[in-house]
Amino acid sequence: MAKQVRELSELSIKRLTYTTKPDGREVKAKHPVGGVSGLYLQCQPPKGATKNGTKQWILRAVVGGKRREIGLGSYPTVPTKKARERARELRDDIARGIDPVIENKAAKAQLKALQTKDITFEQYCKSVYIPDKAQEFKSAPQVRRLRNCAEASYPVIGNMRLEDIQRNHIVQIIKPLWTTHHEKANRVKNFLYAVIQRAIAEELRTKANPATWQGDLEHSFPASNKVHKVKHSRRIDWKEAPSFWKALWALDKPIGSRPDVYAFAVMMLTVGRKEEVAHGDWSEISLDKKIWLQPAGKYKSAHEWAIPLVPTVIRLLKMMEPKRKGRIFTSINGRVLGNQLTSLPDALGFDAVAHGFRGTFSRWAKDKRYPTDLKDLCMKHLESSSTRAAYEQDDAMSLFNERRKVLLAYEKWVTKGD
């Protein structure tokens, strides 16, 4: 049977203090205060420049065969009367088979979970999703596009909890972009779906994803092919390509003085986008294997691509080979190539832009009667089911040898007019 302790008065409790050992050391002391079995006041010696040490209420109890020391708060912040009341409540809980320590931990965990769920969409994007996703990207434009998608969403749902975002909010974000900035609308809807889906996976949201497109959001928008007319980039006729090639290289005087010319030439003969030559890295190039291996997600495509390098491209790259580190092409002052490539055809007197040269290749391949799927794979397009099937069969190397033959024929036409 537990030893009965006399119930101390408030004055006696106030006078309780730490213990001093015979050698002069000051150590903490635990004093039973009575009133409730196992209730103690723990008194700590003073630390540093403080005069008085701290005092804490502790309930000693055996719970399920385990001895527990349960903190009830500090004295006098928690008055004696409140400490005794709380101690009696915990004793009653223990008698009913409840472990107060485990229950307290569970309550704290639940509170933390609720506080975590209070994170807003903007906070989650800025502190979690965008920093993590940015690590997957290798180019600044990709990260910038990611942030642009987030910023397009903030006015509507930025201050909302992830749990509170509903379907009508997603529609409100996408609707103004759908007919005027269709490509951006697609990027934003994909971004919203990805962010909310991750939040669901991390148990920050219990409801279904309101940004689901197929079978859901698509019913709130007119079909994209009805409202969005594709605006093709200005391009030259493929019959003009040899003349353009000749005019292009006339700019490189003295030889090697125009990195934009080299970049444009490589872009033409790989049927690439200007972003690819502007941000292409030497680590992606294998001159021995004659391949440019473009990582998934770095450029516009979400897939990895192995681009065949024709002899002219190999020769141009070898002229720059001593560099072999970092970006393949930069301006004379070391900056990223961009507008120089876009405006170069106009500067030469050709009514075209850099991206339009992909259309030039497409028309050449069509007129030369190359299979559409093969032409699309050369352009890294996977719109049709057959091109997707071909890609899924061989991944990045899909129809690689066949694509090399097409690009060799195109190289011959562009550089020699044959």
C-alpha positions as CSV (number, residue, x, y, z in Angstrom):
1,M,0.0,0.0,0.0
2,A,1.3,3.4,-0.9
3,K,2.6,5.6,1.9
4,Q,0.2,8.4,2.9
5,V,1.7,11.8,2.6
6,R,0.5,14.8,4.6
7,E,-1.2,17.4,2.4
8,L,1.1,20.5,2.5
9,S,-0.2,24.0,2.8
10,E,0.3,26.6,0.1
11,L,2.9,28.3,2.3
12,S,4.8,25.1,2.9
13,I,4.8,24.3,-0.9
14,K,6.1,27.8,-1.6
15,R,9.1,27.2,0.7
16,L,10.1,24.0,-1.0
17,T,13.5,24.2,-2.7
18,Y,16.4,22.2,-4.1
19,T,18.9,20.2,-2.1
20,T,22.5,21.0,-1.2
21,K,24.9,18.1,-0.8
22,P,27.5,17.9,1.9
23,D,30.1,18.8,-0.7
24,G,28.3,22.0,-1.5
25,R,26.8,20.8,-4.8
26,E,23.2,22.0,-5.5
27,V,21.0,19.3,-7.0
28,K,17.3,19.0,-7.8
29,A,14.9,17.7,-5.3
30,K,11.4,16.1,-5.6
31,H,9.0,16.8,-2.8
32,P,5.7,14.9,-2.2
33,V,3.0,17.5,-1.6
34,G,0.1,15.3,-0.6
35,G,-3.5,15.6,-1.5
36,V,-3.1,13.2,-4.5
37,S,-1.0,10.1,-4.4
38,G,2.2,10.5,-6.4
39,L,2.0,14.3,-6.8
40,Y,5.5,15.9,-6.4
41,L,7.0,19.4,-6.8
42,Q,10.4,19.1,-8.5
43,C,12.7,22.0,-7.6
44,Q,15.8,22.8,-9.7
45,P,18.8,24.7,-8.5
46,P,19.4,28.2,-10.0
47,K,21.3,28.4,-13.3
48,G,23.6,31.1,-14.4
49,A,22.8,34.6,-13.0
50,T,19.3,33.6,-11.9
51,K,18.5,33.7,-8.2
52,N,15.8,31.0,-8.1
53,G,15.6,27.7,-9.8
54,T,12.5,26.5,-11.7
55,K,9.8,24.3,-10.1
56,Q,7.6,21.7,-12.0
57,W,4.7,19.6,-11.0
58,I,5.2,15.9,-11.6
59,L,2.8,13.0,-11.1
60,R,4.4,9.6,-10.4
61,A,2.2,6.7,-11.4
62,V,2.4,3.1,-12.6
63,V,0.6,2.6,-15.9
64,G,0.2,-0.9,-17.3
65,G,3.2,-2.1,-15.3
66,K,5.4,0.9,-16.3
67,R,6.4,3.7,-14.0
68,R,5.6,7.0,-15.5
69,E,6.6,10.6,-14.5
70,I,4.0,12.9,-16.0
71,G,4.6,16.6,-16.2
72,L,1.7,18.9,-15.1
73,G,3.3,22.3,-15.7
74,S,5.5,24.7,-13.8
75,Y,4.8,26.3,-10.4
76,P,3.4,28.9,-9.7
77,T,2.1,29.2,-13.3
78,V,0.0,26.2,-12.5
79,P,-1.4,26.8,-9.0
80,T,-1.4,24.0,-6.4
81,K,-5.2,23.6,-6.6
82,K,-5.1,23.2,-10.4
83,A,-2.2,20.7,-10.2
84,R,-4.1,18.6,-7.7
85,E,-7.2,18.6,-9.8
86,R,-5.3,17.6,-12.9
87,A,-3.5,14.9,-11.0
88,R,-6.8,13.4,-9.8
89,E,-8.1,13.4,-13.4
90,L,-5.1,11.6,-14.6
91,R,-5.4,9.0,-11.8
92,D,-9.0,8.4,-12.9
93,D,-7.8,8.0,-16.5
94,I,-5.2,5.5,-15.4
95,A,-7.8,3.5,-13.4
96,R,-9.9,3.3,-16.7
97,G,-6.9,1.8,-18.5
98,I,-5.8,5.0,-20.3
99,D,-2.1,5.9,-20.6
100,P,-1.9,9.7,-20.3
101,V,1.6,9.8,-21.8
102,I,0.5,8.0,-25.0
103,E,-2.7,10.0,-25.2
104,N,-0.8,13.3,-24.9
105,K,1.6,12.3,-27.7
106,A,-1.3,11.3,-29.9
107,A,-3.0,14.7,-29.2
108,K,0.2,16.5,-30.1
109,A,0.6,14.5,-33.3
110,Q,-3.0,15.3,-34.2
111,L,-2.5,19.0,-33.5
112,K,0.6,19.0,-35.6
113,A,-1.2,17.2,-38.5
114,L,-4.0,19.8,-38.3
115,Q,-1.5,22.6,-38.3
116,T,0.3,21.1,-41.3
117,K,-3.0,20.9,-43.1
118,D,-3.5,24.6,-42.5
119,I,-0.7,25.3,-45.1
120,T,-2.0,27.4,-48.0
121,F,-1.6,26.6,-51.6
122,E,0.9,29.4,-52.1
123,Q,2.9,28.4,-49.0
124,Y,3.0,24.7,-50.2
125,C,4.1,25.7,-53.7
126,K,6.9,28.1,-52.5
127,S,8.2,26.0,-49.7
128,V,7.8,22.4,-51.0
129,Y,6.6,21.8,-54.5
130,I,8.6,24.3,-56.6
131,P,11.9,23.9,-54.8
132,D,11.7,20.1,-55.1
133,K,10.5,20.2,-58.7
134,A,13.2,22.7,-59.7
135,Q,15.9,20.2,-58.8
136,E,14.6,18.0,-61.6
137,F,15.1,20.8,-64.2
138,K,18.4,21.9,-65.7
139,S,17.4,25.1,-67.3
140,A,16.2,28.4,-65.9
141,P,13.3,28.7,-68.4
142,Q,11.7,25.5,-67.1
143,V,11.8,26.7,-63.5
144,R,10.4,30.1,-64.7
145,R,7.5,28.4,-66.4
146,L,6.8,26.5,-63.2
147,R,6.7,29.7,-61.2
148,N,4.5,31.4,-63.9
149,C,2.0,28.6,-63.5
150,A,2.0,29.0,-59.8
151,E,1.6,32.8,-60.0
152,A,-1.4,32.4,-62.4
153,S,-3.1,30.4,-59.6
154,Y,-2.3,32.5,-56.6
155,P,-5.0,35.3,-57.1
156,V,-7.7,32.6,-56.8
157,I,-6.4,29.9,-54.5
158,G,-3.1,31.2,-53.1
159,N,-4.5,32.0,-49.6
160,M,-6.7,28.9,-49.5
161,R,-5.9,25.7,-47.6
162,L,-5.1,22.7,-49.8
163,E,-8.1,20.9,-48.3
164,D,-10.5,23.8,-49.3
165,I,-9.7,24.1,-53.0
166,Q,-12.7,23.1,-55.1
167,R,-13.5,22.4,-58.7
168,N,-15.0,25.8,-59.4
169,H,-11.7,27.4,-58.2
170,I,-9.8,25.5,-60.8
171,V,-12.3,26.5,-63.5
172,Q,-11.9,30.1,-62.5
173,I,-8.2,29.9,-63.0
174,I,-8.2,28.2,-66.4
175,K,-11.2,29.8,-68.0
176,P,-9.6,33.2,-68.8
177,L,-6.6,31.5,-70.5
178,W,-8.5,28.8,-72.4
179,T,-9.3,30.7,-75.6
180,T,-6.5,33.4,-75.5
181,H,-3.5,31.6,-74.1
182,H,-4.2,27.9,-74.7
183,E,-0.7,26.6,-74.3
184,K,-0.4,28.3,-70.9
185,A,-3.8,27.1,-69.9
186,N,-2.7,23.5,-70.5
187,R,0.5,24.1,-68.5
188,V,-1.4,25.6,-65.6
189,K,-4.0,22.8,-65.5
190,N,-1.3,20.2,-65.5
191,F,0.6,22.1,-62.8
192,L,-2.5,22.3,-60.6
193,Y,-3.3,18.6,-60.9
194,A,0.3,17.7,-60.1
195,V,0.5,20.0,-57.0
196,I,-2.8,18.8,-55.5
197,Q,-2.1,15.2,-56.3
198,R,1.2,15.4,-54.4
199,A,-0.7,17.1,-51.5
200,I,-3.1,14.2,-51.4
201,A,-0.2,11.7,-51.4
202,E,1.3,13.5,-48.4
203,E,-2.1,13.4,-46.6
204,L,-2.4,17.2,-46.7
205,R,-5.8,16.8,-48.5
206,T,-8.4,14.1,-48.0
207,K,-10.8,15.0,-50.9
208,A,-10.5,14.0,-54.5
209,N,-8.3,16.1,-56.9
210,P,-10.5,18.9,-58.3
211,A,-8.0,19.5,-61.1
212,T,-8.7,16.1,-62.8
213,W,-9.2,16.8,-66.5
214,Q,-10.4,13.7,-68.2
215,G,-14.0,12.9,-67.4
216,D,-14.4,16.0,-65.2
217,L,-13.0,19.4,-66.0
218,E,-13.0,18.8,-69.7
219,H,-16.8,19.1,-69.6
220,S,-16.6,22.7,-68.5
221,F,-14.6,23.9,-71.5
222,P,-15.1,23.9,-75.3
223,A,-12.9,21.4,-77.2
224,S,-9.5,22.9,-77.7
225,N,-9.5,22.3,-81.4
226,K,-12.7,24.3,-81.8
227,V,-11.5,27.4,-80.0
228,H,-7.7,27.3,-80.4
229,K,-6.4,27.7,-83.9
230,V,-2.8,26.8,-84.2
231,K,-0.7,29.7,-85.3
232,H,2.2,28.5,-87.3
233,S,5.6,30.2,-87.0
234,R,6.8,32.0,-90.0
235,R,8.9,29.7,-92.1
236,I,10.8,29.6,-95.4
237,D,9.9,27.2,-98.2
238,W,12.1,24.1,-98.1
239,K,13.3,24.9,-101.6
240,E,14.9,28.1,-100.1
241,A,16.8,26.2,-97.4
242,P,20.1,25.9,-99.4
243,S,20.0,29.6,-100.2
244,F,19.4,30.4,-96.5
245,W,22.3,28.0,-95.5
246,K,24.7,29.9,-97.8
247,A,23.5,33.3,-96.5
248,L,23.8,32.0,-92.9
249,W,27.5,31.0,-93.2
250,A,28.3,34.3,-95.0
251,L,27.8,35.9,-91.6
252,D,30.6,33.9,-89.9
253,K,33.5,36.2,-90.8
254,P,36.1,35.8,-89.5
255,I,35.5,32.1,-89.1
256,G,34.3,31.2,-85.6
257,S,33.2,34.8,-84.7
258,R,29.5,34.0,-84.8
259,P,28.4,31.3,-82.2
260,D,24.8,32.1,-83.1
261,V,25.4,30.9,-86.7
262,Y,26.8,27.6,-85.4
263,A,23.9,27.2,-83.0
264,F,21.3,28.0,-85.8
265,A,23.0,25.5,-88.1
266,V,22.9,22.7,-85.5
267,M,19.3,23.6,-84.8
268,M,18.4,23.2,-88.5
269,L,20.1,19.9,-89.0
270,T,18.8,18.3,-85.8
271,V,15.3,19.7,-86.4
272,G,15.5,21.2,-82.9
273,R,14.0,24.0,-81.0
274,K,16.0,27.2,-80.2
275,E,15.7,26.3,-76.5
276,E,17.6,23.1,-77.2
277,V,20.6,24.7,-78.8
278,A,20.5,27.6,-76.3
279,H,20.6,25.3,-73.3
280,G,22.2,22.2,-74.7
281,D,25.1,20.9,-72.5
282,W,28.2,19.1,-73.6
283,S,27.4,16.3,-71.1
284,E,24.5,15.4,-73.4
285,I,26.7,15.0,-76.5
286,S,28.6,11.9,-77.6
287,L,30.7,12.6,-80.7
288,D,31.9,9.0,-80.8
289,K,28.4,7.6,-81.0
290,K,27.1,10.6,-83.0
291,I,24.2,11.1,-80.6
292,W,22.7,14.0,-78.7
293,L,20.9,12.5,-75.7
294,Q,18.4,15.0,-74.5
295,P,17.2,14.3,-70.9
296,A,13.5,13.9,-70.2
297,G,11.9,17.1,-69.0
298,K,14.8,19.5,-69.7
299,Y,13.4,20.9,-72.9
300,K,9.8,20.9,-74.1
301,S,9.4,17.1,-74.2
302,A,8.7,15.1,-71.1
303,H,10.5,12.2,-72.7
304,E,14.2,11.3,-73.3
305,W,15.3,11.6,-76.9
306,A,18.4,10.3,-78.7
307,I,19.0,12.7,-81.6
308,P,21.2,11.5,-84.5
309,L,24.1,13.8,-85.3
310,V,24.8,14.1,-89.0
311,P,28.4,14.7,-90.3
312,T,28.0,18.5,-90.7
313,V,26.9,18.8,-87.1
314,I,29.8,16.6,-85.9
315,R,32.2,18.8,-87.8
316,L,30.8,22.0,-86.3
317,L,30.9,20.5,-82.8
318,K,34.4,19.4,-83.2
319,M,35.4,22.9,-84.2
320,M,34.2,23.9,-80.7
321,E,35.6,20.7,-79.1
322,P,38.2,22.4,-76.9
323,K,35.4,23.9,-74.9
324,R,33.6,20.6,-74.1
325,K,32.2,21.8,-70.8
326,G,29.0,23.5,-69.8
327,R,26.7,25.0,-72.4
328,I,27.5,24.1,-76.0
329,F,26.6,27.5,-77.4
330,T,26.8,30.9,-75.8
331,S,27.0,34.4,-77.1
332,I,30.4,36.1,-77.5
333,N,30.0,37.6,-74.0
334,G,29.0,34.2,-72.5
335,R,25.3,34.8,-72.3
336,V,22.5,32.4,-73.3
337,L,21.5,32.6,-76.9
338,G,17.9,33.6,-77.4
339,N,16.6,36.5,-79.4
340,Q,19.6,36.4,-81.6
341,L,18.4,33.0,-83.0
342,T,14.8,34.2,-83.3
343,S,15.6,37.3,-85.4
344,L,18.5,35.9,-87.4
345,P,16.4,34.9,-90.5
346,D,14.8,38.3,-90.7
347,A,18.2,39.9,-90.5
348,L,19.2,37.8,-93.5
349,G,16.2,39.0,-95.5
350,F,14.1,35.8,-95.0
351,D,10.5,36.0,-93.8
352,A,10.9,33.4,-91.0
353,V,11.7,32.9,-87.4
354,A,13.9,30.2,-85.8
355,H,11.0,27.9,-84.8
356,G,9.6,28.1,-88.3
357,F,12.5,25.9,-89.6
358,R,10.9,22.9,-88.0
359,G,7.9,23.6,-90.3
360,T,10.3,23.9,-93.2
361,F,11.6,20.4,-92.4
362,S,8.1,19.0,-91.9
363,R,7.0,20.2,-95.3
364,W,10.2,18.9,-97.0
365,A,9.6,15.4,-95.4
366,K,6.0,15.4,-96.5
367,D,6.8,16.4,-100.1
368,K,9.5,13.7,-100.1
369,R,6.9,11.2,-99.0
370,Y,8.6,10.1,-95.8
371,P,6.2,8.3,-93.5
372,T,4.3,10.7,-91.2
373,D,5.2,8.8,-88.0
374,L,8.9,8.9,-89.0
375,K,8.7,12.6,-89.7
376,D,7.0,13.2,-86.4
377,L,9.6,11.3,-84.4
378,C,12.3,13.4,-86.1
379,M,10.5,16.4,-84.7
380,K,10.0,14.7,-81.3
381,H,6.3,14.7,-81.7
382,L,4.2,12.0,-80.0
383,E,0.7,13.2,-80.8
384,S,-0.5,10.2,-82.7
385,S,-1.1,6.7,-81.1
386,S,1.2,5.1,-83.6
387,T,4.2,7.5,-82.8
388,R,3.5,6.9,-79.1
389,A,3.5,3.1,-79.7
390,A,6.8,3.4,-81.6
391,Y,8.4,5.5,-78.8
392,E,7.2,3.1,-76.1
393,Q,8.8,0.2,-77.9
394,D,12.3,1.6,-78.1
395,D,12.1,4.7,-75.9
396,A,14.7,7.3,-76.7
397,M,16.2,5.2,-79.5
398,S,12.9,4.8,-81.3
399,L,13.5,4.3,-85.1
400,F,16.9,5.8,-84.5
401,N,18.6,4.4,-87.7
402,E,15.5,5.4,-89.8
403,R,15.6,8.9,-88.4
404,R,19.3,9.1,-89.1
405,K,18.7,8.3,-92.8
406,V,16.0,11.1,-93.0
407,L,18.3,13.6,-91.4
408,L,21.2,12.6,-93.7
409,A,19.0,13.3,-96.7
410,Y,17.8,16.6,-95.2
411,E,21.5,17.5,-94.5
412,K,22.4,16.8,-98.1
413,W,19.5,19.0,-99.4
414,V,20.2,21.9,-97.0
415,T,24.0,22.1,-97.4
416,K,24.3,21.1,-101.0
417,G,20.9,21.5,-102.7
418,D,21.0,17.9,-103.7
